Amino acid sequence: MANEPAEKGLRRLRRVRARRTATNLRREQAKPRQTAYTPAYYRQLYKRIAGWVLVGLGLLVGGSHVITHLGYFQVLPRVGLQDLLMGYPMAGILVIGGVILLSV
């Protein structure tokens, strides 16, 4: 019997704390989420991704050109067209374009 008022006070205290916690959670969920990144950062990120993609494509074209000259790989029926499209000039253009995008 002597413990009964103390238990009531403890239960009330737990209820109040639970209510405060629930209220704070609702407030946190209702707040709009703000990102730390600006649109300028996203533009720079997209340029960097595009630059690395171009550099990768340039390396891929250059590697396929080496394999083509070794005679293990042929995509197009004419050697001249294949040399132009899969040659070192195209690989160089892609790599240089990628590096330009990376440096801007």
Beta strands, then each sheet from edge to edge (+ up, - down):
end
